[in-house]
Amino acid sequence: MGKEAAASEDRQQLEVIPGTAPGTLAIDPSAPKPVIRALAYGPEDVAEKEIESPAALHQLLEAWPVVWVSVHGLGDERVLRELGEVFDIHRLALEDVVNPGQRAKVEPYGSHLFVVAKMPSPSGEDETEQLSLFLGEGFLLSFQEGERDWFDPVRERIRGGRGLVRRAGSDYLAYALLDTVIDAYFPLVEQLRDEMEEVEDEVLSSPEDGTVETIHSIKRRLVALRRVLGPHREVINALLRDSPEFVTPQTSTYLRDCSDHLLRLTERVEIYREQCSDLMNTYVTMLSNRTNDVMRVLTIMASIFIPLTFLAGIYGMNFDPEASSMNMPELGWRWGYPAFWVTIVVLAAGMIAYFKRKRWW
């Protein structure tokens, strides 16, 4: 979701030369090699194994009610194409798998659905990882960019037979993965809320030069989150509305709960984004008030010293009272100097009392 992630996605998109045949796989040379794991299960039993050759999946698909094939890493074109042949994946869908800058979406391809989702970074960084799912009768094929396994909790539920996953079909498994992805955004949103509360305290107490940059950073990340979460709502709605042959009524009930989670997330993001705008306005107001306070003090000080400076300037002129009675006769007075200071002090004290009475100081 951050600038670096967007730049990385752009670079990967540019690797495909304009005019290249559709379905060309532009493999990132730095991408990890695919690691294929199969988790086959039914109501009574479960089996796990690491797959060396995609051709070995045919036997599992025939023997088990549901087979989840998870692929970690996209760095081998041959293996990806072999998987495409086993599951009859369209070459355009396979091209989208290896180009992780895709928008979250759902596309039907005959015997299966192609679903793209974006997973947040577990480190809290403003980055996402693409999750590609192929949902068909009795199987779910998932692709992840990196080697990290995001779905250990789902695997544990399958192994332990907890919940409905072992008694349901592959559509419920797809829901479980999507629900895990969506719920992973809640800590990220709450982290941004905590950062915003800290900035709010800073704005109200002692705003600093870096406060504006912090507010802009939080707002930019919230906008990026909204840009990611919006398409996910379209994905869930498409699964509920347009995919009755792939999604059972039982799973639709759970997908509606998933849609509710997305709605809560988007509402929070919108609220926090508006609060960021209010924070910026508050910061500007506080800064303006501080400036006004400084200007008021400076104006009062200037107002006090201007007449005093005027008097000091007059009596600082070199006039000779002996040359003429009109040449500053006060210079010859016995009490002229004390009278000057009494006038200065009375004038300053009178102005200060007047300012306080008007509540200007």
Disulfide bonds with the S-S distance in Angstrom:
none
